[in-house]
Amino acid sequence: MSNPPTNPAPGAAGGPLHAPSAWNLPNALTVLRLVLVPLFVWLLLRDGGEGTGDRLLATAAFVVAIVTDRFDGDIARRWNLVTNFGKIADPIADKALTGAAFIGLSYLGELPWWVTVVVLVREWGVTLLRFWVIRHGVMPASRGGKLKTVLQAIALGLYLLPWQDVALIHWPAVIIMAAAVLVTLVTGLDYLLRALRLRAAAKRPLP
């Protein structure tokens, strides 16, 4: 009589692996960022964006949310806490936060609408490109994409401050936002070309 099959040890080849729980610190930071978005919007738009205190609180909420975005991914990778929830929720939280800031500032008349439209079309366009080529490969974030994120965060933080009549705040905000828009366009074109190359390579017959 043959011996009964034994279950391989976790982590062995072909054996079951235990996925990390979704209840972890990186995901908690992501949820915090999602919760901060409506609070940030309320503070920004309250009283037509005229209240100095509300604007400072809105800026603080934005900065806290941006800081959590900086650390949650690093913690997840370092502690092996990457989860499916985090993969989905993290980019949603990022785009919700920056999108709310761009739309809110344009609604208040403090940022041209064309800037907001260009940025949002690029952001969601790249997201659609990733889904378009997901069967053929993954397009990781490029250095240009990371630079774009940093420039947008700094520019938005400066625009959110209530002292836009102060030249030392206003002009750096304008210059950094212009750089952010330029990098946004260039990296958007780069992602498009990478997606087209990825699909073309996938359709090319194997030698």
N, C-alpha and C positions, 0 to 999 in steps of 0.2 A: 504494500500500500504506500502510495506517495505521501511525502510530508506535506502538511497544509502550507499554503503560501504565507509568508510573513510580510508584514508591512515594512517598507524601507524607512530608515530613519529620516526625520525631517531634514531637508536640505540635501539629501543624497540625490544622485542622478535619478530622475524619474519619480522622486518622492514628493510628498505634499509639502508645500511651503506655506508658512503662516504669514499672511499679509498683515502689515501693521494696521492697528485699529485707527478708524477715522477720528476717534476721540483723542487728539493729541495737540501739542502746543502750536505747531505750524497752522493746522486747520482752525484752531481757536483764533489765531491772529488774522487769518483770512476772514473768518466770520465777523470779527471786530471791525475789519475794514469795510465789510458790507454794511454793518450796522451804522458806521460813521457816515456813510454817504448821505442818507436822508437828513441826518442831523446837520451835516455840512451844508447841504442845499438850503435848509430852513434858515440857518444862521446867515448865509450869504445873501439870500433874497429878502430877509426880514427888513421891513421899513425901507424897501427899495434900495437896499445895500448902502444906506447912508450912515448907519450907526457905527461909530468907531469901535465900540466894544464888541458888537456882533461880528464885525469884519475881522477883528483880531481873534475872536473865538473860532470863526470859520477857518481862518488861516491856521490856527493851532490844530483844529480837527484834521485839516488837509495834511499838515506836516506829520502828525501822529500816524495817519493812515499810510502815507508814503514810507515812513520808517518801518512799519510792520511789513510792507511789501518788500523792503530791502532784506529783512531778516527771516521771514517765514520760509522762503525757498532754500536759503542756506541751511537753516536748522533741519528742514525736512531731508535734505540730501546728506548732511553730515551725520544725522542720527538714524538714517534709514527709515524715515517716517513718511515717505512719499506714498500717497493714496490716490485712488481714482477720484474721490471727492475733491482733493486738493488740486489735481490736474485740471478739473473742470471749473471749480469755484475761484481759484486764484486769478486766472486771466479775466474772468467775468468781473471780479472785484476791481481789478486794475482799470479795466475799460470803463466801468461804472463811475469810478472816482474821477478819472481825468476827463471823461466825457461830461460829467456833471459840472466840473469846473469850467470847461470851455463853454458849454451851453449857458451856464449861469452868468458868466462874465459877458457873453454876447447879448444875453437877454437884458442885462443892465446897461448895455451900450458902451461897455468899457473895452471890448475886444471886437474887431470887425467879424461879421458873420462868415465872411469867406474863409477866414483863418480856421474857424471852428469846422466848417464844412470840409475843407481840405484835410484837416487832421482826422476827423471822424470817418470820412470816406476811405482814407488810407488805412486806418486801424481796422475797420471792419472788412475792408477789402483783403488785407493780409490774412485775417482770420478765415475768410472764405477760401483764399488760395491754399491755406494749410489743409482744409478739409478736401479741397479739390485734388490734392496730390497725396493724401494720406495713405492710399493704397500702394503708392510707389515709393514712399519714403517720408522721412520727417525733415522739415526745414527748421533747424535750430535758430535761435536768436543770434544775429550777427553782432559784431562789435558796433557797427553803425546803428543797429536797432537799440542797443543798450545806451549808446550816446544820445540817441533821440529821446529815450525815456528820461534820462538825467536832465537834458536841456528843457524838456517840457515841464518836468517837476519844478525846476528852479524858476522858470519863467512864470508858471502859474502861481507859485508861491509869492513872487514879487507883485504880480498883478492883483493878488487877493488882498494885499496890505492896503489899509485905508488912506495912505498918504501919497496918492498918485500925482498930486500937484508938486511934490518934492522931486526936483530933477535927479537927485542921486538915487531915487527909487524908480522913477518913471522910465528914464532912458535906458538903464540897464535891463529893465523888464522888456522894453521894446526890442532892444538889440538881441537879447537872448531868445526872445520869442521868434524873431526873424530867423535866427540860426536854427531854432528847433523846427520851424516850418520847412526850411531848406533841407535839413537832414531827414525830415519826415518824407518829403517828396523823393529824395535820392534813394533812401532805403526802401521805399515802397516800390520804386522801379526795379531795384535790385532783387527784391523778393519775387516780383513778377517774372523776371528773367530766370531766376533760379527755379521757379515752379515750372516754367516752360521747358527748361533743360532737363529737369527731373522726369517730366512726363515723356519727353522725347527719348531719353535714355532707357526708360522702362519699356517703350514700344520697339526699341531697336532689337533685332533678332540676335540671340546669343551666337557666338562664333562656334 
